[in-house]
Amino acid sequence: MLGSVSTGAAEYDRQTCTPCRGTGKVISGKGGSPHQVSCPWCGGDGRFHPGRDAQTGEQIRSAPAD
Ligand SMILES: [Zn+2]
């Protein structure tokens, strides 16, 4: 049953980086042969970073909600 309290043990881990599935590594085909590189989405730590720009590896700047 649904409840307000959750252990989180059996829930989908939103903290896990999806593209690399938490491994921190992805296969890149750049340069010719596929090779393993650090995941640009999480920076290699395997965690999901909201607002992170995979193209630059930097946080996306957002206007302050004032
Ligand atoms: Zn990742």
N, CA, C, O and the ligand as a Tripos MOL2 file, in Angstrom:
@<TRIPOS>MOLECULE
protein
  265   263    67     0     0
PROTEIN
NO_CHARGES

@<TRIPOS>ATOM
      1 N           0.8420   -1.1980    0.0000 N.3       1 MET1
      2 CA          0.0000    0.0000    0.0000 C.3       1 MET1
      3 C           0.8780    1.2480    0.0000 C.2       1 MET1
      4 O           2.0120    1.2390    0.4800 O.2       1 MET1
      5 N           0.3340    2.2870   -0.5360 N.am      2 LEU2
      6 CA          1.0850    3.5210   -0.5620 C.3       2 LEU2
      7 C           1.0700    4.1730    0.8100 C.2       2 LEU2
      8 O           0.0590    4.1750    1.5120 O.2       2 LEU2
      9 N           2.1940    4.7140    1.1630 N.am      3 GLY3
     10 CA          2.2790    5.3600    2.4630 C.3       3 GLY3
     11 C           3.1510    6.5920    2.3810 C.2       3 GLY3
     12 O           3.8480    6.7990    1.3880 O.2       3 GLY3
     13 N           3.1180    7.3890    3.3890 N.am      4 SER4
     14 CA          3.9000    8.6110    3.3930 C.3       4 SER4
     15 C           5.3430    8.3300    3.8090 C.2       4 SER4
     16 O           6.2490    9.1220    3.5500 O.2       4 SER4
     17 N           5.5250    7.2040    4.4470 N.am      5 VAL5
     18 CA          6.8630    6.8490    4.9020 C.3       5 VAL5
     19 C           7.4130    5.7230    4.0270 C.2       5 VAL5
     20 O           6.7490    4.7130    3.7930 O.2       5 VAL5
     21 N           8.6270    5.9200    3.5580 N.am      6 SER6
     22 CA          9.2310    4.9140    2.7000 C.3       6 SER6
     23 C          10.6670    4.6290    3.1290 C.2       6 SER6
     24 O          11.4030    5.5250    3.5410 O.2       6 SER6
     25 N          11.0310    3.3970    3.0230 N.am      7 THR7
     26 CA         12.4000    3.0370    3.3520 C.3       7 THR7
     27 C          13.3200    3.3390    2.1790 C.2       7 THR7
     28 O          14.5220    3.5440    2.3450 O.2       7 THR7
     29 N          12.7180    3.3610    0.9700 N.am      8 GLY8
     30 CA         13.4880    3.6440   -0.2170 C.3       8 GLY8
     31 C          14.2980    2.4540   -0.7020 C.2       8 GLY8
     32 O          14.9770    2.5330   -1.7260 O.2       8 GLY8
     33 N          14.2280    1.3850    0.0100 N.am      9 ALA9
     34 CA         15.0480    0.2200   -0.3250 C.3       9 ALA9
     35 C          14.6350   -0.4010   -1.6550 C.2       9 ALA9
     36 O          15.4770   -0.8340   -2.4420 O.2       9 ALA9
     37 N          13.3280   -0.4370   -1.8920 N.am     10 ALA10
     38 CA         12.8360   -1.1100   -3.0800 C.3      10 ALA10
     39 C          12.4120   -0.1320   -4.1670 C.2      10 ALA10
     40 O          11.8230   -0.5230   -5.1750 O.2      10 ALA10
     41 N          12.7120    1.1180   -3.9530 N.am     11 GLU11
     42 CA         12.3180    2.1150   -4.9330 C.3      11 GLU11
     43 C          13.3940    2.3200   -5.9900 C.2      11 GLU11
     44 O          14.5640    1.9930   -5.7910 O.2      11 GLU11
     45 N          12.9660    2.8670   -7.1080 N.am     12 TYR12
     46 CA         13.9190    3.2100   -8.1540 C.3      12 TYR12
     47 C          14.8240    4.3140   -7.6500 C.2      12 TYR12
     48 O          14.3590    5.3240   -7.1220 O.2      12 TYR12
     49 N          16.0870    4.1190   -7.8110 N.am     13 ASP13
     50 CA         17.0490    5.0690   -7.2960 C.3      13 ASP13
     51 C          17.2240    6.2420   -8.2510 C.2      13 ASP13
     52 O          17.9020    6.1360   -9.2730 O.2      13 ASP13
     53 N          16.6120    7.3420   -7.9060 N.am     14 ARG14
     54 CA         16.7060    8.5240   -8.7670 C.3      14 ARG14
     55 C          18.0810    9.1630   -8.6860 C.2      14 ARG14
     56 O          18.4140   10.0450   -9.4780 O.2      14 ARG14
     57 N          18.8570    8.7260   -7.7500 N.am     15 GLN15
     58 CA         20.1880    9.3100   -7.5890 C.3      15 GLN15
     59 C          21.1900    8.6900   -8.5580 C.2      15 GLN15
     60 O          22.3000    9.1920   -8.7380 O.2      15 GLN15
     61 N          20.7700    7.5830   -9.1790 N.am     16 THR16
     62 CA         21.6800    6.9010  -10.0750 C.3      16 THR16
     63 C          21.6500    7.5240  -11.4680 C.2      16 THR16
     64 O          20.5790    7.7740  -12.0220 O.2      16 THR16
     65 N          22.7980    7.7630  -12.0110 N.am     17 CYS17
     66 CA         22.9010    8.3140  -13.3570 C.3      17 CYS17
     67 C          22.4060    7.2770  -14.3570 C.2      17 CYS17
     68 O          22.9000    6.1490  -14.3930 O.2      17 CYS17
     69 N          21.4270    7.6700  -15.1670 N.am     18 THR18
     70 CA         20.8200    6.7220  -16.0950 C.3      18 THR18
     71 C          21.7230    6.3190  -17.2660 C.2      18 THR18
     72 O          21.8490    5.1290  -17.5530 O.2      18 THR18
     73 N          22.3480    7.2760  -17.9430 N.am     19 PRO19
     74 CA         23.1620    6.9060  -19.1100 C.3      19 PRO19
     75 C          24.2390    5.8700  -18.8110 C.2      19 PRO19
     76 O          24.5210    5.0050  -19.6400 O.2      19 PRO19
     77 N          24.8300    5.9560  -17.6470 N.am     20 CYS20
     78 CA         25.9000    5.0010  -17.3220 C.3      20 CYS20
     79 C          25.4310    3.9680  -16.3140 C.2      20 CYS20
     80 O          26.1840    3.0750  -15.9260 O.2      20 CYS20
     81 N          24.1730    4.0980  -15.8910 N.am     21 ARG21
     82 CA         23.5660    3.1700  -14.9380 C.3      21 ARG21
     83 C          24.3730    3.0650  -13.6500 C.2      21 ARG21
     84 O          24.4700    2.0060  -13.0300 O.2      21 ARG21
     85 N          24.9390    4.1870  -13.2810 N.am     22 GLY22
     86 CA         25.6350    4.2390  -11.9980 C.3      22 GLY22
     87 C          27.0600    3.7240  -12.0280 C.2      22 GLY22
     88 O          27.7260    3.6430  -10.9960 O.2      22 GLY22
     89 N          27.5190    3.3780  -13.2160 N.am     23 THR23
     90 CA         28.8830    2.8480  -13.2980 C.3      23 THR23
     91 C          29.9180    3.9650  -13.4210 C.2      23 THR23
     92 O          31.0920    3.7860  -13.0980 O.2      23 THR23
     93 N          29.4440    5.1410  -13.9040 N.am     24 GLY24
     94 CA         30.3600    6.2500  -14.0820 C.3      24 GLY24
     95 C          31.1610    6.1570  -15.3710 C.2      24 GLY24
     96 O          32.0010    7.0080  -15.6650 O.2      24 GLY24
     97 N          30.8840    5.1070  -16.1300 N.am     25 LYS25
     98 CA         31.6010    4.9130  -17.3870 C.3      25 LYS25
     99 C          30.6110    4.6710  -18.5140 C.2      25 LYS25
    100 O          29.5910    4.0060  -18.3310 O.2      25 LYS25
    101 N          30.9230    5.2130  -19.6680 N.am     26 VAL26
    102 CA         30.1100    4.9520  -20.8460 C.3      26 VAL26
    103 C          31.0370    4.6120  -22.0120 C.2      26 VAL26
    104 O          32.2230    4.9410  -22.0060 O.2      26 VAL26
    105 N          30.4630    3.9480  -23.0040 N.am     27 ILE27
    106 CA         31.2460    3.5940  -24.1720 C.3      27 ILE27
    107 C          31.1130    4.6950  -25.2210 C.2      27 ILE27
    108 O          30.0090    5.0260  -25.6540 O.2      27 ILE27
    109 N          32.2270    5.2430  -25.6120 N.am     28 SER28
    110 CA         32.2270    6.2910  -26.6280 C.3      28 SER28
    111 C          32.8280    5.7650  -27.9210 C.2      28 SER28
    112 O          33.8410    5.0660  -27.9150 O.2      28 SER28
    113 N          32.1800    6.1150  -29.0370 N.am     29 GLY29
    114 CA         32.6710    5.6670  -30.3290 C.3      29 GLY29
    115 C          33.5310    6.7150  -31.0160 C.2      29 GLY29
    116 O          33.9700    6.5390  -32.1530 O.2      29 GLY29
    117 N          33.7600    7.8020  -30.3050 N.am     30 LYS30
    118 CA         34.5540    8.8720  -30.8920 C.3      30 LYS30
    119 C          35.9990    8.4330  -31.1120 C.2      30 LYS30
    120 O          36.5850    7.7340  -30.2850 O.2      30 LYS30
    121 N          36.5440    8.8480  -32.2160 N.am     31 GLY31
    122 CA         37.9430    8.5620  -32.4920 C.3      31 GLY31
    123 C          38.1510    7.2460  -33.2100 C.2      31 GLY31
    124 O          39.2850    6.8650  -33.4980 O.2      31 GLY31
    125 N          37.0450    6.5360  -33.5070 N.am     32 GLY32
    126 CA         37.1960    5.2870  -34.2450 C.3      32 GLY32
    127 C          36.6260    4.1180  -33.4900 C.2      32 GLY32
    128 O          35.4330    3.8370  -33.6040 O.2      32 GLY32
    129 N          37.4320    3.4320  -32.7290 N.am     33 SER33
    130 CA         36.9650    2.2500  -32.0270 C.3      33 SER33
    131 C          36.3280    2.6370  -30.7000 C.2      33 SER33
    132 O          36.7930    3.5530  -30.0220 O.2      33 SER33
    133 N          35.2590    1.9340  -30.3350 N.am     34 PRO34
    134 CA         34.5960    2.2110  -29.0550 C.3      34 PRO34
    135 C          35.5480    2.0350  -27.8840 C.2      34 PRO34
    136 O          36.3270    1.0840  -27.8210 O.2      34 PRO34
    137 N          35.4590    2.9680  -26.9730 N.am     35 HIS35
    138 CA         36.2950    2.8630  -25.7940 C.3      35 HIS35
    139 C          35.5540    3.4360  -24.5910 C.2      35 HIS35
    140 O          34.6100    4.2130  -24.7370 O.2      35 HIS35
    141 N          35.9840    3.0500  -23.4370 N.am     36 GLN36
    142 CA         35.3020    3.4650  -22.2200 C.3      36 GLN36
    143 C          35.8150    4.8150  -21.7500 C.2      36 GLN36
    144 O          37.0170    5.0470  -21.6260 O.2      36 GLN36
    145 N          34.8540    5.6990  -21.4930 N.am     37 VAL37
    146 CA         35.2150    7.0260  -21.0120 C.3      37 VAL37
    147 C          34.3820    7.3510  -19.7800 C.2      37 VAL37
    148 O          33.3790    6.6950  -19.4970 O.2      37 VAL37
    149 N          34.8110    8.3620  -19.0630 N.am     38 SER38
    150 CA         34.0300    8.8010  -17.9110 C.3      38 SER38
    151 C          32.7040    9.3780  -18.3830 C.2      38 SER38
    152 O          32.6660   10.1460  -19.3440 O.2      38 SER38
    153 N          31.6460    9.0210  -17.7290 N.am     39 CYS39
    154 CA         30.3180    9.4760  -18.1160 C.3      39 CYS39
    155 C          30.2200   10.9990  -18.0010 C.2      39 CYS39
    156 O          30.4370   11.5620  -16.9280 O.2      39 CYS39
    157 N          29.8880   11.6670  -19.1270 N.am     40 PRO40
    158 CA         29.8030   13.1220  -19.1120 C.3      40 PRO40
    159 C          28.6060   13.6380  -18.3350 C.2      40 PRO40
    160 O          28.5660   14.8040  -17.9430 O.2      40 PRO40
    161 N          27.6390   12.7730  -18.1150 N.am     41 TRP41
    162 CA         26.4300   13.2070  -17.4200 C.3      41 TRP41
    163 C          26.6560   13.3110  -15.9120 C.2      41 TRP41
    164 O          26.0950   14.1840  -15.2500 O.2      41 TRP41
    165 N          27.4670   12.4280  -15.3910 N.am     42 CYS42
    166 CA         27.6710   12.4170  -13.9400 C.3      42 CYS42
    167 C          29.1120   12.7550  -13.5730 C.2      42 CYS42
    168 O          29.4390   12.9440  -12.4020 O.2      42 CYS42
    169 N          29.9640   12.8270  -14.5880 N.am     43 GLY43
    170 CA         31.3500   13.1510  -14.3140 C.3      43 GLY43
    171 C          32.1440   11.9570  -13.8010 C.2      43 GLY43
    172 O          33.2890   12.0930  -13.3690 O.2      43 GLY43
    173 N          31.5260   10.7990  -13.8540 N.am     44 GLY44
    174 CA         32.2360    9.5800  -13.4860 C.3      44 GLY44
    175 C          31.9140    9.0550  -12.1010 C.2      44 GLY44
    176 O          32.4610    8.0380  -11.6750 O.2      44 GLY44
    177 N          31.0430    9.7330  -11.4090 N.am     45 ASP45
    178 CA         30.7350    9.2540  -10.0580 C.3      45 ASP45
    179 C          29.4650    8.4070  -10.0100 C.2      45 ASP45
    180 O          29.1040    7.8700   -8.9630 O.2      45 ASP45
    181 N          28.7930    8.2940  -11.1560 N.am     46 GLY46
    182 CA         27.6390    7.3930  -11.2290 C.3      46 GLY46
    183 C          26.3680    7.9330  -10.5960 C.2      46 GLY46
    184 O          25.3740    7.2190  -10.4640 O.2      46 GLY46
    185 N          26.4090    9.1750  -10.2150 N.am     47 ARG47
    186 CA         25.2320    9.7670   -9.5720 C.3      47 ARG47
    187 C          24.5390   10.7620  -10.4910 C.2      47 ARG47
    188 O          25.1700   11.4140  -11.3240 O.2      47 ARG47
    189 N          23.2640   10.8590  -10.3220 N.am     48 PHE48
    190 CA         22.4810   11.7750  -11.1280 C.3      48 PHE48
    191 C          22.6160   13.1930  -10.6170 C.2      48 PHE48
    192 O          22.3840   13.4690   -9.4400 O.2      48 PHE48
    193 N          22.9940   14.0890  -11.5130 N.am     49 HIS49
    194 CA         23.1400   15.4930  -11.1390 C.3      49 HIS49
    195 C          22.0840   16.3170  -11.8570 C.2      49 HIS49
    196 O          22.2120   16.5760  -13.0530 O.2      49 HIS49
    197 N          21.0570   16.7270  -11.1560 N.am     50 PRO50
    198 CA         20.0030   17.5400  -11.7760 C.3      50 PRO50
    199 C          20.5720   18.8200  -12.3620 C.2      50 PRO50
    200 O          21.2800   19.5670  -11.6850 O.2      50 PRO50
    201 N          20.2570   19.0660  -13.6250 N.am     51 GLY51
    202 CA         20.6650   20.3130  -14.2410 C.3      51 GLY51
    203 C          22.0500   20.2960  -14.8320 C.2      51 GLY51
    204 O          22.5160   21.3040  -15.3650 O.2      51 GLY51
    205 N          22.7110   19.1670  -14.7440 N.am     52 ARG52
    206 CA         24.0570   19.1110  -15.2860 C.3      52 ARG52
    207 C          24.0090   19.0460  -16.8110 C.2      52 ARG52
    208 O          23.1820   18.3420  -17.3910 O.2      52 ARG52
    209 N          24.8910   19.7760  -17.4340 N.am     53 ASP53
    210 CA         24.9550   19.7800  -18.8900 C.3      53 ASP53
    211 C          26.0490   18.8230  -19.3410 C.2      53 ASP53
    212 O          27.2360   19.0500  -19.1040 O.2      53 ASP53
    213 N          25.6230   17.7490  -19.9950 N.am     54 ALA54
    214 CA         26.5730   16.7160  -20.3960 C.3      54 ALA54
    215 C          27.5540   17.2290  -21.4400 C.2      54 ALA54
    216 O          28.6530   16.6940  -21.5870 O.2      54 ALA54
    217 N          27.1530   18.2650  -22.1620 N.am     55 GLN55
    218 CA         28.0180   18.7670  -23.2170 C.3      55 GLN55
    219 C          29.2120   19.5330  -22.6470 C.2      55 GLN55
    220 O          30.3040   19.5020  -23.2140 O.2      55 GLN55
    221 N          29.0040   20.2050  -21.5500 N.am     56 THR56
    222 CA         30.0740   21.0110  -20.9900 C.3      56 THR56
    223 C          30.5730   20.4640  -19.6570 C.2      56 THR56
    224 O          31.6640   20.8010  -19.1980 O.2      56 THR56
    225 N          29.7660   19.6280  -19.0570 N.am     57 GLY57
    226 CA         30.1440   19.0880  -17.7640 C.3      57 GLY57
    227 C          29.9450   20.0890  -16.6470 C.2      57 GLY57
    228 O          30.4160   19.9050  -15.5250 O.2      57 GLY57
    229 N          29.2390   21.1440  -16.9780 N.am     58 GLU58
    230 CA         29.0210   22.1750  -15.9740 C.3      58 GLU58
    231 C          27.5470   22.2710  -15.6120 C.2      58 GLU58
    232 O          26.6710   21.8370  -16.3610 O.2      58 GLU58
    233 N          27.3090   22.8250  -14.4970 N.am     59 GLN59
    234 CA         25.9420   23.0310  -14.0720 C.3      59 GLN59
    235 C          25.2690   24.0800  -14.9510 C.2      59 GLN59
    236 O          25.8610   25.1060  -15.2860 O.2      59 GLN59
    237 N          24.0400   23.8070  -15.3130 N.am     60 ILE60
    238 CA         23.2950   24.7730  -16.1040 C.3      60 ILE60
    239 C          22.8540   25.9310  -15.2190 C.2      60 ILE60
    240 O          22.2630   25.7460  -14.1550 O.2      60 ILE60
    241 N          23.1590   27.1080  -15.6890 N.am     61 ARG61
    242 CA         22.7890   28.2720  -14.9030 C.3      61 ARG61
    243 C          21.3060   28.5650  -15.0820 C.2      61 ARG61
    244 O          20.7910   28.6370  -16.1970 O.2      61 ARG61
    245 N          20.6630   28.7240  -13.9850 N.am     62 SER62
    246 CA         19.2430   29.0380  -14.0530 C.3      62 SER62
    247 C          18.9790   30.3420  -13.3190 C.2      62 SER62
    248 O          19.6530   30.6850  -12.3470 O.2      62 SER62
    249 N          17.9970   31.0410  -13.8040 N.am     63 ALA63
    250 CA         17.6560   32.2970  -13.1720 C.3      63 ALA63
    251 C          17.1250   32.0290  -11.7620 C.2      63 ALA63
    252 O          16.2940   31.1440  -11.5620 O.2      63 ALA63
    253 N          17.5990   32.7810  -10.8160 N.am     64 PRO64
    254 CA         17.1210   32.6150   -9.4420 C.3      64 PRO64
    255 C          15.6320   32.8790   -9.3110 C.2      64 PRO64
    256 O          15.1210   33.9060   -9.7580 O.2      64 PRO64
    257 N          14.9570   31.9390   -8.6970 N.am     65 ALA65
    258 CA         13.5050   32.1110   -8.5300 C.3      65 ALA65
    259 C          13.2350   33.0080   -7.3350 C.2      65 ALA65
    260 O          12.9650   32.5380   -6.2310 O.2      65 ALA65
    261 N          13.3100   34.2520   -7.5670 N.am     66 ASP66
    262 CA         13.1170   35.1880   -6.4760 C.3      66 ASP66
    263 C          11.7070   35.7270   -6.4550 C.2      66 ASP66
    264 O          11.3680   36.5370   -5.5920 O.2      66 ASP66
    265 ZN         26.8320    8.7340  -15.4990 Zn       67 ZN67
@<TRIPOS>BOND
     1     1     2 1
     2     2     3 1
     3     3     4 2
     4     3     5 am
     5     5     6 1
     6     6     7 1
     7     7     8 2
     8     7     9 am
     9     9    10 1
    10    10    11 1
    11    11    12 2
    12    11    13 am
    13    13    14 1
    14    14    15 1
    15    15    16 2
    16    15    17 am
    17    17    18 1
    18    18    19 1
    19    19    20 2
    20    19    21 am
    21    21    22 1
    22    22    23 1
    23    23    24 2
    24    23    25 am
    25    25    26 1
    26    26    27 1
    27    27    28 2
    28    27    29 am
    29    29    30 1
    30    30    31 1
    31    31    32 2
    32    31    33 am
    33    33    34 1
    34    34    35 1
    35    35    36 2
    36    35    37 am
    37    37    38 1
    38    38    39 1
    39    39    40 2
    40    39    41 am
    41    41    42 1
    42    42    43 1
    43    43    44 2
    44    43    45 am
    45    45    46 1
    46    46    47 1
    47    47    48 2
    48    47    49 am
    49    49    50 1
    50    50    51 1
    51    51    52 2
    52    51    53 am
    53    53    54 1
    54    54    55 1
    55    55    56 2
    56    55    57 am
    57    57    58 1
    58    58    59 1
    59    59    60 2
    60    59    61 am
    61    61    62 1
    62    62    63 1
    63    63    64 2
    64    63    65 am
    65    65    66 1
    66    66    67 1
    67    67    68 2
    68    67    69 am
    69    69    70 1
    70    70    71 1
    71    71    72 2
    72    71    73 am
    73    73    74 1
    74    74    75 1
    75    75    76 2
    76    75    77 am
    77    77    78 1
    78    78    79 1
    79    79    80 2
    80    79    81 am
    81    81    82 1
    82    82    83 1
    83    83    84 2
    84    83    85 am
    85    85    86 1
    86    86    87 1
    87    87    88 2
    88    87    89 am
    89    89    90 1
    90    90    91 1
    91    91    92 2
    92    91    93 am
    93    93    94 1
    94    94    95 1
    95    95    96 2
    96    95    97 am
    97    97    98 1
    98    98    99 1
    99    99   100 2
   100    99   101 am
   101   101   102 1
   102   102   103 1
   103   103   104 2
   104   103   105 am
   105   105   106 1
   106   106   107 1
   107   107   108 2
   108   107   109 am
   109   109   110 1
   110   110   111 1
   111   111   112 2
   112   111   113 am
   113   113   114 1
   114   114   115 1
   115   115   116 2
   116   115   117 am
   117   117   118 1
   118   118   119 1
   119   119   120 2
   120   119   121 am
   121   121   122 1
   122   122   123 1
   123   123   124 2
   124   123   125 am
   125   125   126 1
   126   126   127 1
   127   127   128 2
   128   127   129 am
   129   129   130 1
   130   130   131 1
   131   131   132 2
   132   131   133 am
   133   133   134 1
   134   134   135 1
   135   135   136 2
   136   135   137 am
   137   137   138 1
   138   138   139 1
   139   139   140 2
   140   139   141 am
   141   141   142 1
   142   142   143 1
   143   143   144 2
   144   143   145 am
   145   145   146 1
   146   146   147 1
   147   147   148 2
   148   147   149 am
   149   149   150 1
   150   150   151 1
   151   151   152 2
   152   151   153 am
   153   153   154 1
   154   154   155 1
   155   155   156 2
   156   155   157 am
   157   157   158 1
   158   158   159 1
   159   159   160 2
   160   159   161 am
   161   161   162 1
   162   162   163 1
   163   163   164 2
   164   163   165 am
   165   165   166 1
   166   166   167 1
   167   167   168 2
   168   167   169 am
   169   169   170 1
   170   170   171 1
   171   171   172 2
   172   171   173 am
   173   173   174 1
   174   174   175 1
   175   175   176 2
   176   175   177 am
   177   177   178 1
   178   178   179 1
   179   179   180 2
   180   179   181 am
   181   181   182 1
   182   182   183 1
   183   183   184 2
   184   183   185 am
   185   185   186 1
   186   186   187 1
   187   187   188 2
   188   187   189 am
   189   189   190 1
   190   190   191 1
   191   191   192 2
   192   191   193 am
   193   193   194 1
   194   194   195 1
   195   195   196 2
   196   195   197 am
   197   197   198 1
   198   198   199 1
   199   199   200 2
   200   199   201 am
   201   201   202 1
   202   202   203 1
   203   203   204 2
   204   203   205 am
   205   205   206 1
   206   206   207 1
   207   207   208 2
   208   207   209 am
   209   209   210 1
   210   210   211 1
   211   211   212 2
   212   211   213 am
   213   213   214 1
   214   214   215 1
   215   215   216 2
   216   215   217 am
   217   217   218 1
   218   218   219 1
   219   219   220 2
   220   219   221 am
   221   221   222 1
   222   222   223 1
   223   223   224 2
   224   223   225 am
   225   225   226 1
   226   226   227 1
   227   227   228 2
   228   227   229 am
   229   229   230 1
   230   230   231 1
   231   231   232 2
   232   231   233 am
   233   233   234 1
   234   234   235 1
   235   235   236 2
   236   235   237 am
   237   237   238 1
   238   238   239 1
   239   239   240 2
   240   239   241 am
   241   241   242 1
   242   242   243 1
   243   243   244 2
   244   243   245 am
   245   245   246 1
   246   246   247 1
   247   247   248 2
   248   247   249 am
   249   249   250 1
   250   250   251 1
   251   251   252 2
   252   251   253 am
   253   253   254 1
   254   254   255 1
   255   255   256 2
   256   255   257 am
   257   257   258 1
   258   258   259 1
   259   259   260 2
   260   259   261 am
   261   261   262 1
   262   262   263 1
   263   263   264 2
@<TRIPOS>SUBSTRUCTURE
     1 MET1         2 RESIDUE 1 A MET
     2 LEU2         6 RESIDUE 1 A LEU
     3 GLY3        10 RESIDUE 1 A GLY
     4 SER4        14 RESIDUE 1 A SER
     5 VAL5        18 RESIDUE 1 A VAL
     6 SER6        22 RESIDUE 1 A SER
     7 THR7        26 RESIDUE 1 A THR
     8 GLY8        30 RESIDUE 1 A GLY
     9 ALA9        34 RESIDUE 1 A ALA
    10 ALA10       38 RESIDUE 1 A ALA
    11 GLU11       42 RESIDUE 1 A GLU
    12 TYR12       46 RESIDUE 1 A TYR
    13 ASP13       50 RESIDUE 1 A ASP
    14 ARG14       54 RESIDUE 1 A ARG
    15 GLN15       58 RESIDUE 1 A GLN
    16 THR16       62 RESIDUE 1 A THR
    17 CYS17       66 RESIDUE 1 A CYS
    18 THR18       70 RESIDUE 1 A THR
    19 PRO19       74 RESIDUE 1 A PRO
    20 CYS20       78 RESIDUE 1 A CYS
    21 ARG21       82 RESIDUE 1 A ARG
    22 GLY22       86 RESIDUE 1 A GLY
    23 THR23       90 RESIDUE 1 A THR
    24 GLY24       94 RESIDUE 1 A GLY
    25 LYS25       98 RESIDUE 1 A LYS
    26 VAL26      102 RESIDUE 1 A VAL
    27 ILE27      106 RESIDUE 1 A ILE
    28 SER28      110 RESIDUE 1 A SER
    29 GLY29      114 RESIDUE 1 A GLY
    30 LYS30      118 RESIDUE 1 A LYS
    31 GLY31      122 RESIDUE 1 A GLY
    32 GLY32      126 RESIDUE 1 A GLY
    33 SER33      130 RESIDUE 1 A SER
    34 PRO34      134 RESIDUE 1 A PRO
    35 HIS35      138 RESIDUE 1 A HIS
    36 GLN36      142 RESIDUE 1 A GLN
    37 VAL37      146 RESIDUE 1 A VAL
    38 SER38      150 RESIDUE 1 A SER
    39 CYS39      154 RESIDUE 1 A CYS
    40 PRO40      158 RESIDUE 1 A PRO
    41 TRP41      162 RESIDUE 1 A TRP
    42 CYS42      166 RESIDUE 1 A CYS
    43 GLY43      170 RESIDUE 1 A GLY
    44 GLY44      174 RESIDUE 1 A GLY
    45 ASP45      178 RESIDUE 1 A ASP
    46 GLY46      182 RESIDUE 1 A GLY
    47 ARG47      186 RESIDUE 1 A ARG
    48 PHE48      190 RESIDUE 1 A PHE
    49 HIS49      194 RESIDUE 1 A HIS
    50 PRO50      198 RESIDUE 1 A PRO
    51 GLY51      202 RESIDUE 1 A GLY
    52 ARG52      206 RESIDUE 1 A ARG
    53 ASP53      210 RESIDUE 1 A ASP
    54 ALA54      214 RESIDUE 1 A ALA
    55 GLN55      218 RESIDUE 1 A GLN
    56 THR56      222 RESIDUE 1 A THR
    57 GLY57      226 RESIDUE 1 A GLY
    58 GLU58      230 RESIDUE 1 A GLU
    59 GLN59      234 RESIDUE 1 A GLN
    60 ILE60      238 RESIDUE 1 A ILE
    61 ARG61      242 RESIDUE 1 A ARG
    62 SER62      246 RESIDUE 1 A SER
    63 ALA63      250 RESIDUE 1 A ALA
    64 PRO64      254 RESIDUE 1 A PRO
    65 ALA65      258 RESIDUE 1 A ALA
    66 ASP66      262 RESIDUE 1 A ASP
    67 ZN67       265 GROUP 0 **** ****
